[in-house]
Amino acid sequence: MIERSFTGAPPQMVLPKGAIDTHLHVYLPNHPAQPGGPALPVGLPGLAEYRLVMNWLGIERFVLCQGNAHQTDHGNLIEALQIAGEGVRGVAAINGATSDAEIKLLADVGVVGTRVVDLPGGAVGFDQLDAVEAQALAAGWVAVLQFDGSTIADHFDRLKRMRCNWVLDHHGKFLRGVTPDGPEVSMVKRLLDTGKCWFKFCACYESSQTGAPDYADVAVIARDIASHAPDRIVWGSNFPHNMAQKTADYPNDAALLDTVLGWLPDREALQKAVVTNPAYLFQF
């Protein structure tokens, strides 16, 4: 049984007023995991637990993301958005089979984006990107793309043609590791320079090969990208850290915030990453 921490000593970094967490999941009762996805997290951490984390870290607004466990069944997301009320937006997982009626229903409860997770357990892969992009454009939504960034060369030409705003998720998720002078990072910068792409600081532990507490390999890339494009960074907590399977592996959210947001060059970049940029992308 994993024990998650929802409070503790406050972070050293004080978030600016209106801070937005752009990536978290919550799990409500009576919404079972769907075939093809991972299991639900033990304990079903929900809105009450996340509200504690908000108070702990100084977060004022947030974006609920469809969890892989629920695949394209949006019942949990819709109910959570209805309960959460003001100051919340949603990111769904639509595909070519999603009806206009469902997209309208999602928009009516605060969904402003959709995600592609081209990884094992993901609900929607790159084989559906054309359909997802068309739907996102029609709805005025942002697309959030997560894949193994080590393969970015295979997708670069397609990503460069993206017409809707989109976010490269989870620090690019370079599962095989990269260096600042490598072609993968150069491609990320070129995508950011198109004006359609943003880069999300989130879940560094999922791709770091050097590990906690500094995540040095991810840090050097994050600093380089943030220096190149401070107008293109957003941040997410990744609550409740679903990949942590035991208490010892569960990150301290305050320490993680201090580490990750410490990779930004200055307070102006912090303001952009946690307020200005996400407020624009997620329509706050």
Backbone as CSV, one residue per row, in Angstrom:
resi,resn,N_x,N_y,N_z,CA_x,CA_y,CA_z,C_x,C_y,C_z
1,MET,0.851,-1.204,0.000,0.000,0.000,0.000,0.876,1.239,0.000
2,ILE,0.779,2.044,-1.038,1.579,3.257,-1.112,0.959,4.358,-0.254
3,GLU,1.794,5.106,0.429,1.351,6.266,1.202,1.807,7.527,0.479
4,ARG,0.842,8.330,0.069,1.158,9.582,-0.615,1.155,10.740,0.373
5,SER,2.005,11.720,0.138,2.043,12.909,0.995,1.314,14.045,0.294
6,PHE,0.427,14.696,1.014,-0.356,15.785,0.456,-0.071,17.130,1.132
7,THR,0.821,17.125,2.083,1.193,18.347,2.773,2.558,18.153,3.410
8,GLY,3.117,19.235,3.928,4.444,19.173,4.526,5.046,20.554,4.604
9,ALA,6.363,20.624,4.737,7.042,21.918,4.746,6.823,22.603,3.403
10,PRO,6.532,23.892,3.409,6.234,24.573,2.140,7.461,24.649,1.246
11,PRO,7.249,24.772,-0.055,8.394,24.946,-0.949,9.106,26.260,-0.664
12,GLN,10.381,26.303,-0.971,11.132,27.547,-0.819,10.707,28.568,-1.863
13,MET,10.336,28.090,-3.035,9.911,28.983,-4.108,8.454,29.385,-3.880
14,VAL,8.202,30.671,-3.890,6.844,31.193,-3.749,6.268,31.397,-5.140
15,LEU,5.195,30.682,-5.438,4.577,30.815,-6.748,3.875,32.165,-6.875
16,PRO,3.870,32.728,-8.078,3.183,34.013,-8.267,1.675,33.857,-8.171
17,LYS,1.014,34.945,-7.947,-0.445,34.968,-7.851,-1.051,34.414,-9.137
18,GLY,-2.064,33.564,-8.976,-2.745,32.995,-10.130,-2.065,31.775,-10.712
19,ALA,-1.145,31.162,-9.966,-0.371,30.027,-10.479,-1.269,28.892,-10.945
20,ILE,-0.898,28.285,-12.090,-1.685,27.231,-12.725,-0.846,25.960,-12.829
21,ASP,-1.395,24.874,-12.357,-0.841,23.536,-12.548,-1.518,22.946,-13.776
22,THR,-0.749,22.666,-14.841,-1.359,22.273,-16.109,-1.465,20.765,-16.297
23,HIS,-1.097,19.971,-15.286,-1.146,18.524,-15.516,-1.307,17.759,-14.214
24,LEU,-2.500,17.209,-14.012,-2.746,16.330,-12.875,-3.925,15.440,-13.208
25,HIS,-4.063,14.393,-12.422,-5.171,13.461,-12.571,-5.862,13.292,-11.227
26,VAL,-7.161,13.100,-11.239,-7.892,12.703,-10.038,-8.802,11.537,-10.408
27,TYR,-9.131,10.743,-9.405,-9.882,9.510,-9.639,-11.057,9.454,-8.674
28,LEU,-12.255,9.408,-9.242,-13.475,9.374,-8.452,-14.022,7.947,-8.410
29,PRO,-14.787,7.621,-7.374,-15.396,6.282,-7.308,-16.351,6.035,-8.484
30,ASN,-16.561,4.758,-8.767,-17.548,4.331,-9.759,-17.153,4.636,-11.202
31,HIS,-15.851,4.833,-11.434,-15.354,4.996,-12.798,-14.212,3.998,-12.989
32,PRO,-14.532,2.792,-13.398,-13.519,1.736,-13.473,-12.508,1.977,-14.590
33,ALA,-11.351,1.342,-14.461,-10.358,1.340,-15.527,-10.938,0.646,-16.757
34,GLN,-10.505,1.107,-17.929,-11.003,0.570,-19.184,-9.965,-0.350,-19.827
35,PRO,-10.397,-1.297,-20.628,-9.461,-2.201,-21.306,-8.436,-1.430,-22.133
36,GLY,-7.196,-1.882,-22.070,-6.123,-1.255,-22.837,-5.272,-0.294,-22.045
37,GLY,-5.782,0.159,-20.890,-5.046,1.118,-20.086,-4.481,0.492,-18.825
38,PRO,-3.716,1.259,-18.048,-3.195,0.762,-16.779,-4.283,0.683,-15.720
39,ALA,-3.952,0.064,-14.607,-4.897,-0.008,-13.492,-5.071,1.361,-12.846
40,LEU,-6.173,1.528,-12.145,-6.377,2.733,-11.350,-5.358,2.772,-10.214
41,PRO,-4.917,3.958,-9.803,-3.975,4.029,-8.688,-4.618,3.596,-7.378
42,VAL,-3.848,2.950,-6.558,-4.334,2.486,-5.256,-4.808,3.683,-4.432
43,GLY,-5.971,3.558,-3.829,-6.495,4.620,-2.976,-7.338,5.653,-3.678
44,LEU,-7.338,5.652,-5.023,-8.115,6.615,-5.809,-7.941,8.054,-5.309
45,PRO,-6.731,8.603,-5.366,-6.544,9.998,-4.948,-7.411,10.927,-5.784
46,GLY,-8.173,11.763,-5.098,-9.162,12.576,-5.787,-8.992,14.063,-5.556
47,LEU,-10.093,14.795,-5.712,-10.040,16.247,-5.601,-9.692,16.715,-4.195
48,ALA,-10.205,16.041,-3.172,-9.914,16.468,-1.799,-8.418,16.406,-1.513
49,GLU,-7.773,15.327,-1.965,-6.329,15.192,-1.748,-5.557,16.233,-2.557
50,TYR,-6.005,16.477,-3.792,-5.301,17.467,-4.593,-5.473,18.873,-4.029
51,ARG,-6.630,19.176,-3.471,-6.814,20.507,-2.863,-5.795,20.736,-1.732
52,LEU,-5.468,19.675,-1.002,-4.417,19.799,0.020,-3.088,20.154,-0.611
53,VAL,-2.780,19.514,-1.736,-1.526,19.806,-2.432,-1.526,21.242,-2.965
54,MET,-2.648,21.686,-3.470,-2.752,23.082,-3.922,-2.401,24.058,-2.803
55,ASN,-2.999,23.849,-1.643,-2.730,24.732,-0.503,-1.276,24.655,-0.077
56,TRP,-0.711,23.463,-0.141,0.683,23.244,0.246,1.651,23.988,-0.675
57,LEU,1.374,23.935,-1.980,2.325,24.472,-2.952,2.025,25.910,-3.377
58,GLY,0.820,26.379,-3.136,0.463,27.732,-3.560,-0.151,27.792,-4.946
59,ILE,-0.783,26.700,-5.379,-1.445,26.636,-6.686,-2.854,27.209,-6.550
60,GLU,-3.281,28.018,-7.507,-4.615,28.621,-7.455,-5.579,28.062,-8.503
61,ARG,-5.036,27.609,-9.636,-5.882,27.086,-10.727,-5.220,25.830,-11.281
62,PHE,-6.017,24.996,-11.988,-5.409,23.750,-12.446,-6.129,23.176,-13.653
63,VAL,-5.432,22.238,-14.310,-5.931,21.571,-15.507,-5.991,20.076,-15.240
64,LEU,-7.189,19.520,-15.257,-7.389,18.084,-15.061,-7.190,17.360,-16.383
65,CYS,-6.331,16.356,-16.388,-6.055,15.589,-17.597,-6.693,14.205,-17.522
66,GLN,-7.255,13.777,-18.618,-7.784,12.428,-18.733,-6.676,11.422,-18.436
67,GLY,-6.923,10.499,-17.512,-5.936,9.491,-17.180,-5.959,8.332,-18.160
68,ASN,-4.799,7.724,-18.388,-4.730,6.586,-19.306,-5.622,5.429,-18.855
69,ALA,-5.818,5.301,-17.546,-6.648,4.204,-17.046,-8.058,4.254,-17.609
70,HIS,-8.553,5.457,-17.861,-9.918,5.603,-18.354,-9.997,5.640,-19.877
71,GLN,-8.842,5.563,-20.562,-8.802,5.541,-22.021,-9.647,6.695,-22.597
72,THR,-10.635,6.412,-23.424,-11.462,7.486,-23.999,-12.834,7.595,-23.334
73,ASP,-13.016,6.932,-22.178,-14.244,7.071,-21.391,-14.094,8.306,-20.511
74,HIS,-14.853,9.350,-20.807,-14.662,10.642,-20.137,-15.545,10.848,-18.916
75,GLY,-16.203,9.791,-18.438,-17.109,9.954,-17.315,-16.438,10.523,-16.078
76,ASN,-15.259,10.019,-15.736,-14.533,10.500,-14.565,-14.136,11.960,-14.736
77,LEU,-13.635,12.312,-15.906,-13.206,13.685,-16.164,-14.386,14.647,-16.092
78,ILE,-15.489,14.285,-16.703,-16.665,15.158,-16.700,-17.174,15.379,-15.284
79,GLU,-17.297,14.301,-14.509,-17.784,14.447,-13.139,-16.827,15.292,-12.304
80,ALA,-15.521,15.066,-12.464,-14.545,15.823,-11.685,-14.597,17.308,-12.024
81,LEU,-14.741,17.641,-13.300,-14.833,19.045,-13.695,-16.111,19.685,-13.163
82,GLN,-17.192,18.940,-13.154,-18.446,19.473,-12.623,-18.342,19.740,-11.126
83,ILE,-17.664,18.865,-10.418,-17.504,19.038,-8.975,-16.526,20.165,-8.658
84,ALA,-15.454,20.260,-9.449,-14.352,21.174,-9.127,-14.762,22.635,-9.199
85,GLY,-15.619,22.993,-10.147,-16.106,24.363,-10.208,-15.167,25.324,-10.895
86,GLU,-15.025,26.530,-10.341,-14.273,27.598,-10.984,-12.768,27.333,-10.915
87,GLY,-12.051,27.969,-11.836,-10.600,27.898,-11.825,-10.039,26.574,-12.289
88,VAL,-10.826,25.826,-13.080,-10.398,24.504,-13.529,-10.695,24.358,-15.015
89,ARG,-9.776,23.727,-15.734,-9.992,23.360,-17.128,-9.684,21.872,-17.281
90,GLY,-10.042,21.309,-18.439,-9.828,19.888,-18.656,-9.131,19.596,-19.966
91,VAL,-8.436,18.454,-19.994,-7.837,17.919,-21.212,-8.361,16.509,-21.396
92,ALA,-9.026,16.255,-22.509,-9.682,14.982,-22.775,-8.771,14.063,-23.590
93,ALA,-9.342,12.986,-24.111,-8.628,12.061,-25.001,-9.580,11.661,-26.118
94,ILE,-9.785,12.589,-27.055,-10.685,12.320,-28.166,-9.920,11.642,-29.301
95,ASN,-10.680,11.004,-30.185,-10.085,10.389,-31.373,-11.055,10.518,-32.528
96,GLY,-10.725,9.902,-33.643,-11.567,10.052,-34.823,-12.990,9.574,-34.647
97,ALA,-13.217,8.727,-33.636,-14.568,8.203,-33.398,-15.381,9.071,-32.448
98,THR,-14.776,10.081,-31.876,-15.481,10.938,-30.916,-16.486,11.811,-31.656
99,SER,-17.718,11.813,-31.204,-18.771,12.554,-31.893,-18.701,14.042,-31.580
100,ASP,-19.305,14.843,-32.450,-19.406,16.277,-32.207,-20.187,16.551,-30.925
101,ALA,-21.183,15.703,-30.650,-21.990,15.891,-29.442,-21.141,15.696,-28.185
102,GLU,-20.258,14.691,-28.198,-19.406,14.477,-27.032,-18.402,15.614,-26.883
103,ILE,-17.863,16.096,-27.976,-16.922,17.218,-27.904,-17.619,18.453,-27.328
104,LYS,-18.870,18.686,-27.737,-19.614,19.822,-27.174,-19.866,19.624,-25.683
105,LEU,-20.224,18.413,-25.283,-20.439,18.124,-23.869,-19.161,18.388,-23.067
106,LEU,-18.045,17.938,-23.594,-16.762,18.153,-22.913,-16.444,19.645,-22.823
107,ALA,-16.659,20.358,-23.907,-16.395,21.797,-23.889,-17.284,22.509,-22.875
108,ASP,-18.520,22.068,-22.761,-19.462,22.715,-21.848,-19.054,22.581,-20.379
109,VAL,-18.286,21.520,-20.039,-17.855,21.362,-18.641,-16.439,21.884,-18.406
110,GLY,-15.826,22.478,-19.448,-14.535,23.130,-19.233,-13.340,22.490,-19.910
111,VAL,-13.574,21.515,-20.780,-12.452,20.925,-21.520,-11.999,21.893,-22.608
112,VAL,-10.693,22.103,-22.681,-10.113,23.039,-23.653,-8.963,22.405,-24.425
113,GLY,-8.781,21.087,-24.264,-7.675,20.430,-24.943,-7.869,18.926,-24.973
114,THR,-6.990,18.276,-25.719,-7.017,16.819,-25.809,-5.593,16.315,-25.871
115,ARG,-5.405,15.033,-25.515,-4.048,14.500,-25.432,-3.879,13.271,-26.314
116,VAL,-2.665,13.153,-26.822,-2.201,11.973,-27.526,-1.070,11.393,-26.696
117,VAL,-1.176,10.123,-26.334,-0.118,9.444,-25.583,0.315,8.241,-26.410
118,ASP,1.351,8.444,-27.217,1.816,7.397,-28.120,2.841,6.522,-27.400
119,LEU,2.361,5.853,-26.359,3.172,4.989,-25.505,2.283,3.828,-25.052
120,PRO,2.865,2.728,-24.588,2.032,1.615,-24.102,1.029,2.087,-23.045
121,GLY,-0.232,1.715,-23.212,-1.274,2.124,-22.290,-1.962,3.415,-22.663
122,GLY,-1.401,4.163,-23.610,-2.036,5.404,-24.031,-3.314,5.135,-24.802
123,ALA,-4.282,6.033,-24.656,-5.587,5.816,-25.291,-5.587,6.182,-26.764
124,VAL,-4.805,7.189,-27.139,-4.807,7.719,-28.499,-3.363,7.888,-28.944
125,GLY,-2.999,7.265,-30.067,-1.632,7.326,-30.552,-1.484,8.221,-31.769
126,PHE,-0.258,8.262,-32.300,0.020,9.103,-33.460,-0.729,8.654,-34.718
127,ASP,-1.200,7.425,-34.743,-1.973,6.981,-35.896,-3.288,7.748,-36.020
128,GLN,-3.693,8.447,-34.938,-4.927,9.235,-34.954,-4.652,10.739,-34.938
129,LEU,-3.386,11.122,-35.117,-3.032,12.536,-34.949,-3.752,13.435,-35.944
130,ASP,-3.903,12.996,-37.185,-4.582,13.841,-38.168,-6.013,14.153,-37.729
131,ALA,-6.721,13.127,-37.280,-8.102,13.325,-36.838,-8.158,14.204,-35.592
132,VAL,-7.249,13.952,-34.661,-7.231,14.738,-33.418,-6.923,16.198,-33.710
133,GLU,-5.963,16.437,-34.582,-5.617,17.816,-34.923,-6.812,18.544,-35.538
134,ALA,-7.526,17.875,-36.447,-8.691,18.501,-37.073,-9.766,18.822,-36.042
135,GLN,-10.002,17.892,-35.109,-11.001,18.125,-34.066,-10.575,19.250,-33.133
136,ALA,-9.297,19.282,-32.779,-8.803,20.335,-31.894,-8.927,21.701,-32.558
137,LEU,-8.595,21.762,-33.834,-8.733,23.032,-34.551,-10.182,23.496,-34.566
138,ALA,-11.092,22.574,-34.865,-12.507,22.942,-34.947,-13.053,23.411,-33.602
139,ALA,-12.565,22.795,-32.519,-13.053,23.139,-31.177,-12.292,24.308,-30.553
140,GLY,-11.180,24.714,-31.160,-10.345,25.751,-30.565,-9.555,25.246,-29.377
141,TRP,-9.172,23.964,-29.396,-8.467,23.324,-28.286,-6.974,23.223,-28.559
142,VAL,-6.228,23.040,-27.491,-4.809,22.719,-27.556,-4.647,21.200,-27.554
143,ALA,-3.619,20.701,-28.238,-3.295,19.277,-28.217,-2.049,19.068,-27.364
144,VAL,-2.081,18.059,-26.516,-0.955,17.740,-25.630,-0.406,16.383,-26.073
145,LEU,0.847,16.354,-26.518,1.424,15.155,-27.115,2.524,14.587,-26.233
146,GLN,2.393,13.306,-25.924,3.396,12.608,-25.128,3.845,11.361,-25.885
147,PHE,5.160,11.238,-26.045,5.748,10.096,-26.733,7.212,10.022,-26.325
148,ASP,7.897,8.991,-26.767,9.326,8.874,-26.475,10.068,9.885,-27.338
149,GLY,10.518,10.979,-26.735,11.194,12.033,-27.475,12.479,11.584,-28.141
150,SER,13.014,10.445,-27.743,14.200,9.922,-28.408,13.922,9.604,-29.874
151,THR,12.638,9.469,-30.221,12.243,9.170,-31.599,11.720,10.413,-32.320
152,ILE,12.019,11.586,-31.836,11.420,12.801,-32.378,11.756,13.003,-33.848
153,ALA,12.911,12.504,-34.293,13.266,12.644,-35.706,12.254,11.944,-36.607
154,ASP,11.672,10.859,-36.111,10.680,10.118,-36.896,9.394,10.912,-37.089
155,HIS,9.139,11.853,-36.209,7.869,12.592,-36.215,8.047,14.075,-36.532
156,PHE,9.281,14.516,-36.698,9.564,15.949,-36.773,8.789,16.647,-37.887
157,ASP,8.839,16.089,-39.095,8.175,16.759,-40.215,6.677,16.896,-39.968
158,ARG,6.060,15.856,-39.392,4.616,15.929,-39.102,4.345,16.961,-38.016
159,LEU,5.161,16.983,-36.967,4.953,17.926,-35.879,5.157,19.367,-36.344
160,LYS,6.069,19.549,-37.255,6.319,20.904,-37.764,5.121,21.444,-38.527
161,ARG,4.257,20.549,-39.008,3.073,20.968,-39.766,1.842,21.154,-38.878
162,MET,1.973,20.984,-37.567,0.817,21.140,-36.679,0.214,22.525,-36.837
163,ARG,-1.103,22.549,-36.975,-1.806,23.822,-37.173,-2.430,24.347,-35.882
164,CYS,-2.751,23.458,-34.969,-3.290,23.910,-33.677,-2.138,24.119,-32.688
165,ASN,-2.403,24.870,-31.641,-1.429,24.963,-30.556,-1.245,23.585,-29.940
166,TRP,-0.002,23.253,-29.590,0.229,21.941,-28.996,1.382,22.014,-28.005
167,VAL,1.377,21.047,-27.081,2.362,20.995,-25.999,3.156,19.699,-26.108
168,LEU,4.473,19.809,-26.088,5.347,18.641,-25.980,5.442,18.304,-24.501
169,ASP,4.899,17.161,-24.127,4.666,16.828,-22.726,5.896,16.214,-22.054
170,HIS,5.904,16.282,-20.719,6.831,15.526,-19.862,8.304,15.735,-20.223
171,HIS,8.704,17.014,-20.353,10.106,17.349,-20.656,10.594,16.683,-21.936
172,GLY,9.681,16.386,-22.851,10.070,15.710,-24.074,10.194,14.206,-23.928
173,LYS,10.235,13.718,-22.709,10.289,12.284,-22.381,11.323,11.540,-23.236
174,PHE,12.562,11.988,-23.140,13.650,11.364,-23.891,14.106,10.106,-23.149
175,LEU,13.450,9.005,-23.448,13.660,7.793,-22.655,15.041,7.185,-22.844
176,ARG,15.703,7.487,-23.940,17.065,6.982,-24.152,18.116,8.027,-23.803
177,GLY,17.676,9.187,-23.335,18.607,10.236,-22.946,19.083,11.046,-24.143
178,VAL,19.343,12.329,-23.895,19.846,13.226,-24.935,20.856,14.179,-24.309
179,THR,21.573,14.899,-25.148,22.505,15.931,-24.697,22.083,17.271,-25.287
180,PRO,22.461,18.380,-24.651,22.027,19.687,-25.151,22.426,19.960,-26.590
181,ASP,23.545,19.401,-27.015,24.001,19.655,-28.384,23.536,18.575,-29.355
182,GLY,22.659,17.693,-28.910,22.175,16.616,-29.762,21.092,17.067,-30.722
183,PRO,20.844,16.294,-31.765,19.832,16.673,-32.765,18.415,16.728,-32.200
184,GLU,18.117,15.922,-31.171,16.766,15.909,-30.609,16.413,17.265,-29.996
185,VAL,17.347,17.826,-29.254,17.090,19.122,-28.622,16.997,20.226,-29.681
186,SER,17.835,20.132,-30.690,17.751,21.095,-31.791,16.380,21.048,-32.451
187,MET,15.837,19.851,-32.620,14.505,19.712,-33.215,13.427,20.309,-32.323
188,VAL,13.540,20.098,-31.009,12.583,20.701,-30.091,12.606,22.223,-30.230
189,LYS,13.773,22.807,-30.278,13.881,24.268,-30.402,13.250,24.745,-31.710
190,ARG,13.473,24.005,-32.773,12.888,24.393,-34.061,11.367,24.289,-34.012
191,LEU,10.842,23.309,-33.307,9.395,23.198,-33.152,8.848,24.348,-32.307
192,LEU,9.538,24.684,-31.238,9.116,25.815,-30.416,9.103,27.108,-31.228
193,ASP,10.046,27.234,-32.136,10.157,28.450,-32.943,9.052,28.579,-33.989
194,THR,8.264,27.507,-34.212,7.145,27.608,-35.162,6.032,28.498,-34.640
195,GLY,5.995,28.713,-33.320,4.925,29.502,-32.724,3.697,28.700,-32.345
196,LYS,3.689,27.403,-32.635,2.561,26.547,-32.282,2.875,25.609,-31.128
197,CYS,4.135,25.433,-30.792,4.573,24.423,-29.832,4.971,25.046,-28.500
198,TRP,4.602,24.374,-27.400,5.044,24.698,-26.054,5.711,23.465,-25.446
199,PHE,6.461,23.662,-24.383,7.228,22.587,-23.746,6.828,22.521,-22.279
200,LYS,6.395,21.340,-21.830,5.893,21.212,-20.462,6.941,20.636,-19.516
201,PHE,7.250,21.366,-18.457,8.040,20.875,-17.331,7.110,20.014,-16.477
202,CYS,7.298,18.703,-16.495,6.388,17.816,-15.772,6.945,16.409,-15.768
203,ALA,6.911,15.746,-14.623,7.250,14.327,-14.505,8.664,14.027,-14.974
204,CYS,9.623,14.823,-14.521,11.017,14.605,-14.918,11.502,13.215,-14.527
205,TYR,10.959,12.667,-13.446,11.398,11.364,-12.942,11.042,10.219,-13.879
206,GLU,10.121,10.456,-14.823,9.722,9.378,-15.728,10.750,9.117,-16.829
207,SER,11.613,10.087,-17.080,12.618,9.894,-18.132,14.050,10.079,-17.651
208,SER,14.241,10.573,-16.437,15.606,10.808,-15.941,16.338,9.492,-15.720
209,GLN,17.557,9.440,-16.207,18.401,8.273,-15.975,19.320,8.478,-14.776
210,THR,19.542,9.735,-14.385,20.381,10.011,-13.216,19.573,10.022,-11.932
211,GLY,18.278,10.341,-12.015,17.382,10.213,-10.875,17.408,11.348,-9.876
212,ALA,16.649,11.124,-8.784,16.481,12.117,-7.723,17.795,12.264,-6.952
213,PRO,17.972,13.396,-6.252,17.017,14.509,-6.142,17.173,15.574,-7.224
214,ASP,18.257,15.514,-8.008,18.544,16.619,-8.923,18.070,16.387,-10.354
215,TYR,17.885,15.127,-10.733,17.496,14.814,-12.110,18.388,15.572,-13.102
216,ALA,19.693,15.432,-12.900,20.671,16.282,-13.587,20.585,16.186,-15.098
217,ASP,20.284,15.000,-15.622,20.230,14.859,-17.076,19.050,15.606,-17.674
218,VAL,17.909,15.573,-17.002,16.751,16.340,-17.459,16.974,17.825,-17.211
219,ALA,17.619,18.155,-16.109,17.846,19.555,-15.740,18.627,20.310,-16.806
220,VAL,19.669,19.702,-17.335,20.510,20.411,-18.299,19.747,20.698,-19.587
221,ILE,18.869,19.786,-19.972,18.043,20.013,-21.162,16.987,21.070,-20.876
222,ALA,16.347,20.974,-19.717,15.291,21.923,-19.359,15.831,23.349,-19.289
223,ARG,16.995,23.517,-18.675,17.589,24.858,-18.587,17.885,25.419,-19.969
224,ASP,18.394,24.571,-20.841,18.740,24.998,-22.191,17.492,25.420,-22.968
225,ILE,16.447,24.631,-22.883,15.217,24.942,-23.608,14.527,26.170,-23.021
226,ALA,14.522,26.282,-21.695,13.901,27.448,-21.062,14.640,28.731,-21.403
227,SER,15.942,28.639,-21.530,16.728,29.807,-21.930,16.434,30.189,-23.371
228,HIS,16.247,29.179,-24.205,15.970,29.435,-25.620,14.574,30.017,-25.830
229,ALA,13.589,29.512,-25.080,12.197,29.890,-25.346,11.400,30.044,-24.059
230,PRO,11.708,31.043,-23.229,10.965,31.217,-21.968,9.480,31.503,-22.181
231,ASP,9.113,31.977,-23.362,7.701,32.230,-23.661,6.941,30.955,-23.998
232,ARG,7.629,29.805,-23.990,7.033,28.563,-24.470,7.014,27.468,-23.409
233,ILE,7.176,27.809,-22.143,7.235,26.815,-21.079,5.949,26.858,-20.256
234,VAL,5.420,25.662,-19.929,4.355,25.534,-18.933,4.794,24.466,-17.937
235,TRP,4.077,24.376,-16.827,4.482,23.460,-15.749,3.281,22.663,-15.255
236,GLY,3.544,21.393,-14.897,2.514,20.561,-14.287,3.085,19.732,-13.158
237,SER,2.289,19.486,-12.133,2.746,18.723,-10.964,2.805,17.218,-11.232
238,ASN,1.938,16.729,-12.130,1.748,15.308,-12.400,1.185,14.546,-11.202
239,PHE,0.508,15.228,-10.292,-0.225,14.564,-9.216,-1.164,13.531,-9.818
240,PRO,-1.304,12.337,-9.235,-0.665,11.812,-8.026,0.526,10.890,-8.310
241,HIS,1.299,11.225,-9.335,2.547,10.504,-9.617,2.298,9.000,-9.760
242,ASN,1.507,8.660,-10.763,1.006,7.288,-10.892,2.087,6.228,-11.071
243,MET,3.256,6.620,-11.578,4.299,5.617,-11.792,4.972,5.184,-10.497
244,ALA,4.800,5.951,-9.429,5.354,5.561,-8.126,4.520,4.415,-7.561
245,GLN,5.137,3.278,-7.370,4.422,2.089,-6.911,4.634,1.789,-5.434
246,LYS,5.590,2.466,-4.802,5.809,2.282,-3.368,6.133,3.620,-2.725
247,THR,5.928,3.691,-1.418,6.062,4.954,-0.690,7.432,5.580,-0.880
248,ALA,8.467,4.777,-0.892,9.833,5.302,-1.007,10.067,6.029,-2.328
249,ASP,9.280,5.675,-3.344,9.458,6.296,-4.661,8.553,7.501,-4.871
250,TYR,7.664,7.780,-3.931,6.719,8.878,-4.118,7.422,10.209,-3.858
251,PRO,7.444,11.122,-4.833,8.207,12.359,-4.651,7.551,13.313,-3.662
252,ASN,8.371,14.096,-2.999,7.881,15.200,-2.183,7.540,16.345,-3.124
253,ASP,6.278,16.734,-3.188,5.860,17.712,-4.180,6.509,19.078,-3.991
254,ALA,6.751,19.478,-2.769,7.391,20.769,-2.540,8.839,20.749,-3.029
255,ALA,9.554,19.693,-2.702,10.942,19.580,-3.150,11.014,19.477,-4.671
256,LEU,10.078,18.738,-5.255,10.058,18.588,-6.707,9.774,19.926,-7.383
257,LEU,8.838,20.689,-6.830,8.546,22.012,-7.382,9.787,22.896,-7.323
258,ASP,10.460,22.928,-6.175,11.662,23.758,-6.048,12.719,23.365,-7.065
259,THR,12.888,22.066,-7.256,13.897,21.589,-8.193,13.538,21.964,-9.624
260,VAL,12.347,21.603,-10.052,11.968,21.751,-11.458,11.821,23.217,-11.854
261,LEU,11.117,24.001,-11.048,10.943,25.405,-11.408,12.232,26.196,-11.195
262,GLY,13.172,25.630,-10.447,14.499,26.230,-10.321,15.311,26.166,-11.601
263,TRP,14.854,25.391,-12.575,15.536,25.317,-13.867,15.195,26.496,-14.771
264,LEU,14.196,27.272,-14.392,13.867,28.482,-15.146,14.895,29.574,-14.851
265,PRO,15.170,30.453,-15.810,16.275,31.409,-15.625,16.026,32.520,-14.614
266,ASP,14.747,32.912,-14.404,14.501,34.046,-13.509,13.014,34.103,-13.165
267,ARG,12.647,35.090,-12.340,11.249,35.218,-11.906,10.322,35.586,-13.066
268,GLU,10.838,36.315,-14.028,10.014,36.641,-15.191,9.630,35.370,-15.950
269,ALA,10.585,34.461,-16.103,10.303,33.194,-16.771,9.334,32.355,-15.942
270,LEU,9.463,32.413,-14.610,8.532,31.700,-13.736,7.114,32.230,-13.917
271,GLN,6.955,33.530,-13.960,5.639,34.141,-14.170,5.019,33.645,-15.472
272,LYS,5.819,33.577,-16.512,5.316,33.101,-17.797,4.924,31.623,-17.731
273,ALA,5.769,30.821,-17.088,5.568,29.372,-17.094,4.366,28.930,-16.277
274,VAL,4.077,29.623,-15.186,2.993,29.157,-14.318,1.759,30.057,-14.340
275,VAL,1.832,31.188,-15.035,0.654,32.059,-15.119,0.341,32.430,-16.569
276,THR,1.218,33.214,-17.187,0.905,33.796,-18.502,0.690,32.749,-19.580
277,ASN,1.645,31.847,-19.740,1.557,30.861,-20.825,0.390,29.887,-20.644
278,PRO,0.238,29.280,-19.464,-0.899,28.359,-19.311,-2.250,29.056,-19.345
279,ALA,-2.321,30.307,-18.883,-3.596,31.021,-18.942,-4.037,31.205,-20.386
280,TYR,-3.071,31.462,-21.261,-3.390,31.599,-22.688,-3.751,30.249,-23.309
281,LEU,-2.914,29.244,-23.099,-3.103,27.950,-23.754,-4.381,27.252,-23.311
282,PHE,-4.692,27.353,-22.021,-5.823,26.614,-21.462,-7.032,27.513,-21.167
283,GLN,-7.023,28.704,-21.758,-8.193,29.571,-21.811,-8.749,29.954,-20.451
284,PHE,-7.872,30.303,-19.509,-8.333,30.818,-18.225,-8.692,32.289,-18.356
